[in-house]
Amino acid sequence: MARVKIYSTARCPICDKTKTLLDKWKIPYEEAKVDSNHGALREMSELTQGARTVPQIAIDGKWIGGFSELTMMHMDDELDELVEA
């Protein structure tokens, strides 16, 4: 299964919603809290070419975007292909 990583902060309701959906879809993920980990913030910034909002999501090191992009991929049946690859 592909490795999913979500960059989030401690007080982000959309981050919580994203993690809830990933759990519901039974997609394991790693979480990196950018508000308490400067290395994770730097990593997110490099991966996303400077995105400043959370959540940001990567699958196998490829940036896919945030919550909206994740749900669109799921609705278009693209998410299953990525996480099973």
N, CA, C and O atoms as a CHARMM CRD file, in Angstrom:
* protein
*
  340
    1    1 MET  N      0.84600  -1.18900   0.00000 PROA 1      0.00000
    2    1 MET  CA     0.00000   0.00000   0.00000 PROA 1      0.00000
    3    1 MET  C      0.88400   1.24200   0.00000 PROA 1      0.00000
    4    1 MET  O      1.96200   1.24800   0.59400 PROA 1      0.00000
    5    2 ALA  N      0.42500   2.27500  -0.66000 PROA 2      0.00000
    6    2 ALA  CA     1.17400   3.51800  -0.77100 PROA 2      0.00000
    7    2 ALA  C      1.26900   4.21700   0.57900 PROA 2      0.00000
    8    2 ALA  O      0.43400   4.02100   1.46100 PROA 2      0.00000
    9    3 ARG  N      2.26400   5.00400   0.71000 PROA 3      0.00000
   10    3 ARG  CA     2.43400   5.76100   1.93800 PROA 3      0.00000
   11    3 ARG  C      1.78100   7.12700   1.79300 PROA 3      0.00000
   12    3 ARG  O      2.14300   7.89800   0.90400 PROA 3      0.00000
   13    4 VAL  N      0.82500   7.43100   2.65500 PROA 4      0.00000
   14    4 VAL  CA     0.11000   8.69800   2.64600 PROA 4      0.00000
   15    4 VAL  C      0.61500   9.53000   3.81400 PROA 4      0.00000
   16    4 VAL  O      0.73800   9.03800   4.93600 PROA 4      0.00000
   17    5 LYS  N      0.90400  10.78700   3.54100 PROA 5      0.00000
   18    5 LYS  CA     1.36900  11.68400   4.59400 PROA 5      0.00000
   19    5 LYS  C      0.50600  12.93500   4.56600 PROA 5      0.00000
   20    5 LYS  O      0.27800  13.52800   3.51200 PROA 5      0.00000
   21    6 ILE  N      0.03000  13.32300   5.74300 PROA 6      0.00000
   22    6 ILE  CA    -0.77400  14.53200   5.86500 PROA 6      0.00000
   23    6 ILE  C     -0.03000  15.52600   6.74800 PROA 6      0.00000
   24    6 ILE  O      0.36700  15.21400   7.87000 PROA 6      0.00000
   25    7 TYR  N      0.14700  16.71300   6.21800 PROA 7      0.00000
   26    7 TYR  CA     0.76500  17.80500   6.97200 PROA 7      0.00000
   27    7 TYR  C     -0.37900  18.58600   7.59700 PROA 7      0.00000
   28    7 TYR  O     -1.29900  19.01600   6.90200 PROA 7      0.00000
   29    8 SER  N     -0.32100  18.76800   8.91000 PROA 8      0.00000
   30    8 SER  CA    -1.43800  19.38100   9.62900 PROA 8      0.00000
   31    8 SER  C     -0.92900  20.24400  10.77500 PROA 8      0.00000
   32    8 SER  O      0.27300  20.37200  11.00700 PROA 8      0.00000
   33    9 THR  N     -1.88700  20.82900  11.47900 PROA 9      0.00000
   34    9 THR  CA    -1.58400  21.55400  12.71900 PROA 9      0.00000
   35    9 THR  C     -2.51000  21.02400  13.81000 PROA 9      0.00000
   36    9 THR  O     -3.47500  20.31100  13.53600 PROA 9      0.00000
   37   10 ALA  N     -2.19900  21.38000  15.02800 PROA 10     0.00000
   38   10 ALA  CA    -2.96800  20.87700  16.16500 PROA 10     0.00000
   39   10 ALA  C     -4.40100  21.41400  16.19200 PROA 10     0.00000
   40   10 ALA  O     -5.30900  20.72900  16.66400 PROA 10     0.00000
   41   11 ARG  N     -4.60600  22.61700  15.69500 PROA 11     0.00000
   42   11 ARG  CA    -5.94000  23.23700  15.75800 PROA 11     0.00000
   43   11 ARG  C     -6.46700  23.52000  14.36400 PROA 11     0.00000
   44   11 ARG  O     -6.60600  24.67400  13.95800 PROA 11     0.00000
   45   12 CYS  N     -6.75500  22.46300  13.64600 PROA 12     0.00000
   46   12 CYS  CA    -7.22700  22.59800  12.27000 PROA 12     0.00000
   47   12 CYS  C     -8.40000  21.65200  12.05300 PROA 12     0.00000
   48   12 CYS  O     -8.19800  20.44700  11.90500 PROA 12     0.00000
   49   13 PRO  N     -9.62200  22.17800  12.03100 PROA 13     0.00000
   50   13 PRO  CA   -10.78200  21.30600  11.86600 PROA 13     0.00000
   51   13 PRO  C    -10.79800  20.56600  10.52300 PROA 13     0.00000
   52   13 PRO  O    -11.28500  19.43800  10.45000 PROA 13     0.00000
   53   14 ILE  N    -10.27700  21.18300   9.46900 PROA 14     0.00000
   54   14 ILE  CA   -10.25100  20.50100   8.17200 PROA 14     0.00000
   55   14 ILE  C     -9.21800  19.37300   8.20000 PROA 14     0.00000
   56   14 ILE  O     -9.41500  18.34200   7.55700 PROA 14     0.00000
   57   15 CYS  N     -8.13300  19.55600   8.92800 PROA 15     0.00000
   58   15 CYS  CA    -7.15600  18.47500   9.10200 PROA 15     0.00000
   59   15 CYS  C     -7.82200  17.29600   9.81300 PROA 15     0.00000
   60   15 CYS  O     -7.65800  16.14400   9.41200 PROA 15     0.00000
   61   16 ASP  N     -8.57000  17.59900  10.86700 PROA 16     0.00000
   62   16 ASP  CA    -9.27600  16.54000  11.59500 PROA 16     0.00000
   63   16 ASP  C    -10.26800  15.82100  10.68900 PROA 16     0.00000
   64   16 ASP  O    -10.38500  14.59700  10.73700 PROA 16     0.00000
   65   17 LYS  N    -10.97400  16.57900   9.86900 PROA 17     0.00000
   66   17 LYS  CA   -11.93500  15.99200   8.94300 PROA 17     0.00000
   67   17 LYS  C    -11.22700  15.10100   7.91500 PROA 17     0.00000
   68   17 LYS  O    -11.72800  14.03300   7.56400 PROA 17     0.00000
   69   18 THR  N    -10.07800  15.54000   7.44600 PROA 18     0.00000
   70   18 THR  CA    -9.28900  14.75500   6.48400 PROA 18     0.00000
   71   18 THR  C     -8.84800  13.43700   7.10700 PROA 18     0.00000
   72   18 THR  O     -8.96300  12.38200   6.48200 PROA 18     0.00000
   73   19 LYS  N     -8.34700  13.49500   8.33000 PROA 19     0.00000
   74   19 LYS  CA    -7.90400  12.27400   9.00900 PROA 19     0.00000
   75   19 LYS  C     -9.08000  11.33100   9.26800 PROA 19     0.00000
   76   19 LYS  O     -8.94100  10.11400   9.15400 PROA 19     0.00000
   77   20 THR  N    -10.23600  11.89700   9.61500 PROA 20     0.00000
   78   20 THR  CA   -11.43400  11.07600   9.81500 PROA 20     0.00000
   79   20 THR  C    -11.81600  10.34700   8.53100 PROA 20     0.00000
   80   20 THR  O    -12.14600   9.16100   8.55900 PROA 20     0.00000
   81   21 LEU  N    -11.77100  11.06200   7.40000 PROA 21     0.00000
   82   21 LEU  CA   -12.09100  10.41900   6.12200 PROA 21     0.00000
   83   21 LEU  C    -11.08600   9.32500   5.76900 PROA 21     0.00000
   84   21 LEU  O    -11.47800   8.24700   5.32200 PROA 21     0.00000
   85   22 LEU  N     -9.80500   9.59200   5.96500 PROA 22     0.00000
   86   22 LEU  CA    -8.79100   8.56900   5.68200 PROA 22     0.00000
   87   22 LEU  C     -9.02700   7.33700   6.54600 PROA 22     0.00000
   88   22 LEU  O     -8.90800   6.20800   6.07100 PROA 22     0.00000
   89   23 ASP  N     -9.35900   7.55200   7.80600 PROA 23     0.00000
   90   23 ASP  CA    -9.67200   6.42700   8.69200 PROA 23     0.00000
   91   23 ASP  C    -10.91400   5.67600   8.18800 PROA 23     0.00000
   92   23 ASP  O    -10.93200   4.44600   8.16300 PROA 23     0.00000
   93   24 LYS  N    -11.94200   6.42000   7.79200 PROA 24     0.00000
   94   24 LYS  CA   -13.18300   5.81400   7.28800 PROA 24     0.00000
   95   24 LYS  C    -12.91300   4.97700   6.03900 PROA 24     0.00000
   96   24 LYS  O    -13.47500   3.89400   5.87300 PROA 24     0.00000
   97   25 TRP  N    -12.05400   5.48400   5.17100 PROA 25     0.00000
   98   25 TRP  CA   -11.71500   4.77700   3.93400 PROA 25     0.00000
   99   25 TRP  C    -10.65400   3.70000   4.15800 PROA 25     0.00000
  100   25 TRP  O    -10.23500   3.01900   3.22200 PROA 25     0.00000
  101   26 LYS  N    -10.22100   3.55500   5.43800 PROA 26     0.00000
  102   26 LYS  CA    -9.20900   2.56100   5.82200 PROA 26     0.00000
  103   26 LYS  C     -7.89300   2.75400   5.06500 PROA 26     0.00000
  104   26 LYS  O     -7.26900   1.79900   4.60300 PROA 26     0.00000
  105   27 ILE  N     -7.49900   4.01400   4.95600 PROA 27     0.00000
  106   27 ILE  CA    -6.23200   4.36500   4.32300 PROA 27     0.00000
  107   27 ILE  C     -5.27400   4.80700   5.42500 PROA 27     0.00000
  108   27 ILE  O     -5.47200   5.86100   6.03000 PROA 27     0.00000
  109   28 PRO  N     -4.24500   4.01500   5.69100 PROA 28     0.00000
  110   28 PRO  CA    -3.28900   4.41200   6.72600 PROA 28     0.00000
  111   28 PRO  C     -2.50300   5.64800   6.28400 PROA 28     0.00000
  112   28 PRO  O     -2.26200   5.85200   5.09500 PROA 28     0.00000
  113   29 TYR  N     -2.11400   6.45500   7.24700 PROA 29     0.00000
  114   29 TYR  CA    -1.39100   7.68200   6.93600 PROA 29     0.00000
  115   29 TYR  C     -0.41400   8.01400   8.05100 PROA 29     0.00000
  116   29 TYR  O     -0.53300   7.54900   9.18500 PROA 29     0.00000
  117   30 GLU  N      0.53900   8.82100   7.68700 PROA 30     0.00000
  118   30 GLU  CA     1.48400   9.38900   8.65100 PROA 30     0.00000
  119   30 GLU  C      1.12800  10.86400   8.76700 PROA 30     0.00000
  120   30 GLU  O      0.83900  11.52100   7.76700 PROA 30     0.00000
  121   31 GLU  N      1.15100  11.37500   9.97900 PROA 31     0.00000
  122   31 GLU  CA     0.82900  12.78400  10.18800 PROA 31     0.00000
  123   31 GLU  C      2.08000  13.54400  10.59400 PROA 31     0.00000
  124   31 GLU  O      2.86000  13.07600  11.42300 PROA 31     0.00000
  125   32 ALA  N      2.26700  14.71800  10.00500 PROA 32     0.00000
  126   32 ALA  CA     3.37400  15.60400  10.36200 PROA 32     0.00000
  127   32 ALA  C      2.76800  16.94100  10.78000 PROA 32     0.00000
  128   32 ALA  O      2.16700  17.64300   9.96700 PROA 32     0.00000
  129   33 LYS  N      2.93200  17.28100  12.04300 PROA 33     0.00000
  130   33 LYS  CA     2.36500  18.53100  12.56500 PROA 33     0.00000
  131   33 LYS  C      3.36500  19.66800  12.33400 PROA 33     0.00000
  132   33 LYS  O      4.41000  19.74600  12.98000 PROA 33     0.00000
  133   34 VAL  N      3.01400  20.52900  11.41000 PROA 34     0.00000
  134   34 VAL  CA     3.93600  21.58300  11.00600 PROA 34     0.00000
  135   34 VAL  C      4.01000  22.74000  12.00000 PROA 34     0.00000
  136   34 VAL  O      4.92300  23.56100  11.92300 PROA 34     0.00000
  137   35 ASP  N      3.06700  22.81100  12.92300 PROA 35     0.00000
  138   35 ASP  CA     3.11600  23.88400  13.92100 PROA 35     0.00000
  139   35 ASP  C      4.06600  23.57300  15.06600 PROA 35     0.00000
  140   35 ASP  O      4.44600  24.47900  15.80800 PROA 35     0.00000
  141   36 SER  N      4.45300  22.33400  15.22500 PROA 36     0.00000
  142   36 SER  CA     5.36600  21.97200  16.31300 PROA 36     0.00000
  143   36 SER  C      6.64700  21.31100  15.81700 PROA 36     0.00000
  144   36 SER  O      7.51300  20.96000  16.61800 PROA 36     0.00000
  145   37 ASN  N      6.77300  21.13800  14.50700 PROA 37     0.00000
  146   37 ASN  CA     7.94600  20.46500  13.94900 PROA 37     0.00000
  147   37 ASN  C      8.45200  21.28500  12.75700 PROA 37     0.00000
  148   37 ASN  O      7.88000  21.24400  11.66800 PROA 37     0.00000
  149   38 HSD  N      9.53700  22.02800  12.99000 PROA 38     0.00000
  150   38 HSD  CA    10.07300  22.90300  11.94100 PROA 38     0.00000
  151   38 HSD  C     10.58100  22.12100  10.74100 PROA 38     0.00000
  152   38 HSD  O     10.51900  22.60500   9.61100 PROA 38     0.00000
  153   39 GLY  N     11.08500  20.91100  10.97800 PROA 39     0.00000
  154   39 GLY  CA    11.53000  20.05900   9.87900 PROA 39     0.00000
  155   39 GLY  C     10.36000  19.66600   8.98200 PROA 39     0.00000
  156   39 GLY  O     10.48800  19.64400   7.75800 PROA 39     0.00000
  157   40 ALA  N      9.22200  19.35700   9.59700 PROA 40     0.00000
  158   40 ALA  CA     8.02300  19.00000   8.83300 PROA 40     0.00000
  159   40 ALA  C      7.51100  20.20900   8.04700 PROA 40     0.00000
  160   40 ALA  O      7.05600  20.06800   6.91200 PROA 40     0.00000
  161   41 LEU  N      7.58700  21.39100   8.65000 PROA 41     0.00000
  162   41 LEU  CA     7.16600  22.60900   7.95700 PROA 41     0.00000
  163   41 LEU  C      8.05000  22.85600   6.73700 PROA 41     0.00000
  164   41 LEU  O      7.55100  23.18700   5.66200 PROA 41     0.00000
  165   42 ARG  N      9.34100  22.69700   6.90300 PROA 42     0.00000
  166   42 ARG  CA    10.28500  22.87400   5.80000 PROA 42     0.00000
  167   42 ARG  C     10.01500  21.84900   4.69600 PROA 42     0.00000
  168   42 ARG  O     10.00400  22.18000   3.51100 PROA 42     0.00000
  169   43 GLU  N      9.79800  20.58900   5.11400 PROA 43     0.00000
  170   43 GLU  CA     9.50300  19.51800   4.15700 PROA 43     0.00000
  171   43 GLU  C      8.22700  19.81400   3.37900 PROA 43     0.00000
  172   43 GLU  O      8.19200  19.64300   2.16100 PROA 43     0.00000
  173   44 MET  N      7.17800  20.25600   4.07000 PROA 44     0.00000
  174   44 MET  CA     5.91400  20.58400   3.41000 PROA 44     0.00000
  175   44 MET  C      6.10800  21.73500   2.43100 PROA 44     0.00000
  176   44 MET  O      5.58000  21.70200   1.31900 PROA 44     0.00000
  177   45 SER  N      6.85300  22.73800   2.83300 PROA 45     0.00000
  178   45 SER  CA     7.08200  23.89600   1.98500 PROA 45     0.00000
  179   45 SER  C      7.81900  23.51300   0.70200 PROA 45     0.00000
  180   45 SER  O      7.48600  23.99500  -0.38100 PROA 45     0.00000
  181   46 GLU  N      8.81100  22.65300   0.83000 PROA 46     0.00000
  182   46 GLU  CA     9.55600  22.20100  -0.35000 PROA 46     0.00000
  183   46 GLU  C      8.67200  21.34600  -1.25700 PROA 46     0.00000
  184   46 GLU  O      8.67800  21.52200  -2.47500 PROA 46     0.00000
  185   47 LEU  N      7.91800  20.42600  -0.66900 PROA 47     0.00000
  186   47 LEU  CA     7.07100  19.52100  -1.44000 PROA 47     0.00000
  187   47 LEU  C      5.98600  20.28100  -2.20600 PROA 47     0.00000
  188   47 LEU  O      5.70100  19.97500  -3.36400 PROA 47     0.00000
  189   48 THR  N      5.38900  21.26900  -1.54800 PROA 48     0.00000
  190   48 THR  CA     4.24000  21.97600  -2.11900 PROA 48     0.00000
  191   48 THR  C      4.62900  23.26700  -2.82600 PROA 48     0.00000
  192   48 THR  O      3.75900  24.01100  -3.28200 PROA 48     0.00000
  193   49 GLN  N      5.91300  23.53700  -2.92100 PROA 49     0.00000
  194   49 GLN  CA     6.42100  24.76800  -3.52600 PROA 49     0.00000
  195   49 GLN  C      5.87800  26.00000  -2.81600 PROA 49     0.00000
  196   49 GLN  O      5.52200  26.99800  -3.44300 PROA 49     0.00000
  197   50 GLY  N      5.82400  25.90400  -1.48600 PROA 50     0.00000
  198   50 GLY  CA     5.50600  27.05800  -0.66200 PROA 50     0.00000
  199   50 GLY  C      4.08600  27.18300  -0.15100 PROA 50     0.00000
  200   50 GLY  O      3.69900  28.25700   0.30800 PROA 50     0.00000
  201   51 ALA  N      3.29100  26.12000  -0.21500 PROA 51     0.00000
  202   51 ALA  CA     1.92600  26.20200   0.31700 PROA 51     0.00000
  203   51 ALA  C      1.97000  26.58200   1.79300 PROA 51     0.00000
  204   51 ALA  O      2.84300  26.13600   2.53800 PROA 51     0.00000
  205   52 ARG  N      1.02400  27.40500   2.19800 PROA 52     0.00000
  206   52 ARG  CA     1.01400  27.88800   3.57400 PROA 52     0.00000
  207   52 ARG  C     -0.23500  27.47300   4.33100 PROA 52     0.00000
  208   52 ARG  O     -0.43500  27.89900   5.46900 PROA 52     0.00000
  209   53 THR  N     -1.07700  26.65000   3.72200 PROA 53     0.00000
  210   53 THR  CA    -2.29400  26.19800   4.38700 PROA 53     0.00000
  211   53 THR  C     -2.22000  24.69900   4.63800 PROA 53     0.00000
  212   53 THR  O     -1.48300  23.97400   3.97000 PROA 53     0.00000
  213   54 VAL  N     -2.99400  24.25600   5.60400 PROA 54     0.00000
  214   54 VAL  CA    -3.09100  22.82900   5.90600 PROA 54     0.00000
  215   54 VAL  C     -4.55400  22.44000   5.84900 PROA 54     0.00000
  216   54 VAL  O     -5.42300  23.29000   6.04000 PROA 54     0.00000
  217   55 PRO  N     -4.84000  21.19600   5.59400 PROA 55     0.00000
  218   55 PRO  CA    -3.90100  20.09900   5.39700 PROA 55     0.00000
  219   55 PRO  C     -3.30700  20.10000   3.98700 PROA 55     0.00000
  220   55 PRO  O     -3.90300  20.60300   3.03500 PROA 55     0.00000
  221   56 GLN  N     -2.13400  19.52700   3.89400 PROA 56     0.00000
  222   56 GLN  CA    -1.50200  19.23000   2.61600 PROA 56     0.00000
  223   56 GLN  C     -1.24600  17.73100   2.63900 PROA 56     0.00000
  224   56 GLN  O     -0.83800  17.18400   3.66300 PROA 56     0.00000
  225   57 ILE  N     -1.48400  17.07100   1.52000 PROA 57     0.00000
  226   57 ILE  CA    -1.41700  15.61000   1.48300 PROA 57     0.00000
  227   57 ILE  C     -0.47600  15.15700   0.38300 PROA 57     0.00000
  228   57 ILE  O     -0.48600  15.69300  -0.72500 PROA 57     0.00000
  229   58 ALA  N      0.33900  14.16200   0.70600 PROA 58     0.00000
  230   58 ALA  CA     1.25700  13.55900  -0.26500 PROA 58     0.00000
  231   58 ALA  C      1.03400  12.05500  -0.26300 PROA 58     0.00000
  232   58 ALA  O      0.77800  11.45200   0.77900 PROA 58     0.00000
  233   59 ILE  N      1.13500  11.46500  -1.43700 PROA 59     0.00000
  234   59 ILE  CA     1.07800  10.01100  -1.57900 PROA 59     0.00000
  235   59 ILE  C      2.36700   9.58000  -2.24600 PROA 59     0.00000
  236   59 ILE  O      2.66800   9.98900  -3.36800 PROA 59     0.00000
  237   60 ASP  N      3.12800   8.74700  -1.54300 PROA 60     0.00000
  238   60 ASP  CA     4.44600   8.31100  -2.01800 PROA 60     0.00000
  239   60 ASP  C      5.32600   9.49200  -2.40800 PROA 60     0.00000
  240   60 ASP  O      6.02700   9.45000  -3.41800 PROA 60     0.00000
  241   61 GLY  N      5.28200  10.53900  -1.60000 PROA 61     0.00000
  242   61 GLY  CA     6.12200  11.70500  -1.83900 PROA 61     0.00000
  243   61 GLY  C      5.62800  12.63400  -2.92700 PROA 61     0.00000
  244   61 GLY  O      6.28400  13.63400  -3.22100 PROA 61     0.00000
  245   62 LYS  N      4.48300  12.33300  -3.53700 PROA 62     0.00000
  246   62 LYS  CA     3.91500  13.18800  -4.58000 PROA 62     0.00000
  247   62 LYS  C      2.78500  14.00600  -3.96800 PROA 62     0.00000
  248   62 LYS  O      1.83500  13.45100  -3.41500 PROA 62     0.00000
  249   63 TRP  N      2.89000  15.30700  -4.06900 PROA 63     0.00000
  250   63 TRP  CA     1.89200  16.20900  -3.51200 PROA 63     0.00000
  251   63 TRP  C      0.60800  16.12700  -4.32200 PROA 63     0.00000
  252   63 TRP  O      0.62400  16.27500  -5.54400 PROA 63     0.00000
  253   64 ILE  N     -0.51500  15.88600  -3.62800 PROA 64     0.00000
  254   64 ILE  CA    -1.80100  15.83500  -4.33500 PROA 64     0.00000
  255   64 ILE  C     -2.67600  17.03800  -4.01100 PROA 64     0.00000
  256   64 ILE  O     -3.66000  17.27900  -4.71100 PROA 64     0.00000
  257   65 GLY  N     -2.35000  17.79700  -2.97400 PROA 65     0.00000
  258   65 GLY  CA    -3.13200  18.96800  -2.59900 PROA 65     0.00000
  259   65 GLY  C     -3.68300  18.83500  -1.19900 PROA 65     0.00000
  260   65 GLY  O     -3.05800  18.24100  -0.32000 PROA 65     0.00000
  261   66 GLY  N     -4.86600  19.39900  -1.00100 PROA 66     0.00000
  262   66 GLY  CA    -5.48100  19.40900   0.31500 PROA 66     0.00000
  263   66 GLY  C     -6.74800  18.57600   0.37300 PROA 66     0.00000
  264   66 GLY  O     -6.92600  17.62800  -0.39200 PROA 66     0.00000
  265   67 PHE  N     -7.62700  18.94900   1.29600 PROA 67     0.00000
  266   67 PHE  CA    -8.86300  18.20400   1.53000 PROA 67     0.00000
  267   67 PHE  C     -9.73200  18.12000   0.27400 PROA 67     0.00000
  268   67 PHE  O    -10.23100  17.04600  -0.06300 PROA 67     0.00000
  269   68 SER  N     -9.91400  19.23500  -0.41000 PROA 68     0.00000
  270   68 SER  CA   -10.76600  19.24900  -1.60700 PROA 68     0.00000
  271   68 SER  C    -10.24300  18.31300  -2.68300 PROA 68     0.00000
  272   68 SER  O    -11.01000  17.57100  -3.29700 PROA 68     0.00000
  273   69 GLU  N     -8.93900  18.34800  -2.90900 PROA 69     0.00000
  274   69 GLU  CA    -8.33600  17.48400  -3.92700 PROA 69     0.00000
  275   69 GLU  C     -8.45200  16.01600  -3.53300 PROA 69     0.00000
  276   69 GLU  O     -8.68600  15.15400  -4.37900 PROA 69     0.00000
  277   70 LEU  N     -8.28900  15.74300  -2.24900 PROA 70     0.00000
  278   70 LEU  CA    -8.41800  14.36300  -1.76500 PROA 70     0.00000
  279   70 LEU  C     -9.83200  13.83600  -2.00600 PROA 70     0.00000
  280   70 LEU  O    -10.00200  12.72100  -2.50100 PROA 70     0.00000
  281   71 THR  N    -10.83300  14.62100  -1.66400 PROA 71     0.00000
  282   71 THR  CA   -12.20800  14.15300  -1.85000 PROA 71     0.00000
  283   71 THR  C    -12.56600  14.03900  -3.33300 PROA 71     0.00000
  284   71 THR  O    -13.29700  13.12900  -3.72700 PROA 71     0.00000
  285   72 MET  N    -12.05800  14.95200  -4.14900 PROA 72     0.00000
  286   72 MET  CA   -12.30100  14.85500  -5.60000 PROA 72     0.00000
  287   72 MET  C    -11.67300  13.57400  -6.16100 PROA 72     0.00000
  288   72 MET  O    -12.28400  12.88600  -6.97900 PROA 72     0.00000
  289   73 MET  N    -10.46700  13.26400  -5.72300 PROA 73     0.00000
  290   73 MET  CA    -9.81200  12.03500  -6.18600 PROA 73     0.00000
  291   73 MET  C    -10.63000  10.81600  -5.77600 PROA 73     0.00000
  292   73 MET  O    -10.76800   9.86300  -6.54300 PROA 73     0.00000
  293   74 HSD  N    -11.16800  10.85400  -4.56600 PROA 74     0.00000
  294   74 HSD  CA   -11.98800   9.73300  -4.09900 PROA 74     0.00000
  295   74 HSD  C    -13.26400   9.60900  -4.93400 PROA 74     0.00000
  296   74 HSD  O    -13.64200   8.50600  -5.32800 PROA 74     0.00000
  297   75 MET  N    -13.91800  10.72300  -5.20000 PROA 75     0.00000
  298   75 MET  CA   -15.15800  10.68800  -5.98300 PROA 75     0.00000
  299   75 MET  C    -14.90600  10.24600  -7.42300 PROA 75     0.00000
  300   75 MET  O    -15.77400   9.63700  -8.04700 PROA 75     0.00000
  301   76 ASP  N    -13.72600  10.55000  -7.94600 PROA 76     0.00000
  302   76 ASP  CA   -13.37400  10.16400  -9.31700 PROA 76     0.00000
  303   76 ASP  C    -12.71500   8.78400  -9.38900 PROA 76     0.00000
  304   76 ASP  O    -12.21300   8.38700 -10.44000 PROA 76     0.00000
  305   77 ASP  N    -12.71700   8.05200  -8.26500 PROA 77     0.00000
  306   77 ASP  CA   -12.10100   6.72000  -8.18100 PROA 77     0.00000
  307   77 ASP  C    -10.61900   6.71400  -8.52700 PROA 77     0.00000
  308   77 ASP  O    -10.09300   5.69500  -8.97600 PROA 77     0.00000
  309   78 GLU  N     -9.94200   7.83300  -8.32500 PROA 78     0.00000
  310   78 GLU  CA    -8.50000   7.91300  -8.56800 PROA 78     0.00000
  311   78 GLU  C     -7.70400   7.58800  -7.31300 PROA 78     0.00000
  312   78 GLU  O     -6.54600   7.18000  -7.40300 PROA 78     0.00000
  313   79 LEU  N     -8.30700   7.76200  -6.15700 PROA 79     0.00000
  314   79 LEU  CA    -7.59000   7.57400  -4.90000 PROA 79     0.00000
  315   79 LEU  C     -7.23300   6.11600  -4.69000 PROA 79     0.00000
  316   79 LEU  O     -6.11600   5.80500  -4.27500 PROA 79     0.00000
  317   80 ASP  N     -8.16700   5.21900  -4.97100 PROA 80     0.00000
  318   80 ASP  CA    -7.89300   3.78900  -4.80600 PROA 80     0.00000
  319   80 ASP  C     -6.71300   3.34800  -5.64600 PROA 80     0.00000
  320   80 ASP  O     -5.87300   2.57200  -5.19000 PROA 80     0.00000
  321   81 GLU  N     -6.64800   3.84400  -6.87800 PROA 81     0.00000
  322   81 GLU  CA    -5.54200   3.48200  -7.76400 PROA 81     0.00000
  323   81 GLU  C     -4.20400   3.92300  -7.18400 PROA 81     0.00000
  324   81 GLU  O     -3.22300   3.18100  -7.23600 PROA 81     0.00000
  325   82 LEU  N     -4.16700   5.14000  -6.62900 PROA 82     0.00000
  326   82 LEU  CA    -2.91400   5.65600  -6.08800 PROA 82     0.00000
  327   82 LEU  C     -2.45600   4.90600  -4.84600 PROA 82     0.00000
  328   82 LEU  O     -1.28300   4.55100  -4.73000 PROA 82     0.00000
  329   83 VAL  N     -3.37100   4.66400  -3.92300 PROA 83     0.00000
  330   83 VAL  CA    -2.94700   4.03900  -2.66600 PROA 83     0.00000
  331   83 VAL  C     -2.69800   2.54800  -2.82400 PROA 83     0.00000
  332   83 VAL  O     -2.01400   1.95200  -1.99200 PROA 83     0.00000
  333   84 GLU  N     -3.23600   1.93000  -3.87500 PROA 84     0.00000
  334   84 GLU  CA    -2.98700   0.50900  -4.10000 PROA 84     0.00000
  335   84 GLU  C     -1.78400   0.25600  -4.98100 PROA 84     0.00000
  336   84 GLU  O     -1.30600  -0.87500  -5.06700 PROA 84     0.00000
  337   85 ALA  N     -1.28200   1.30400  -5.64500 PROA 85     0.00000
  338   85 ALA  CA    -0.14800   1.13200  -6.57000 PROA 85     0.00000
  339   85 ALA  C      1.10600   0.71500  -5.83100 PROA 85     0.00000
  340   85 ALA  O      2.15300   0.52600  -6.45000 PROA 85     0.00000
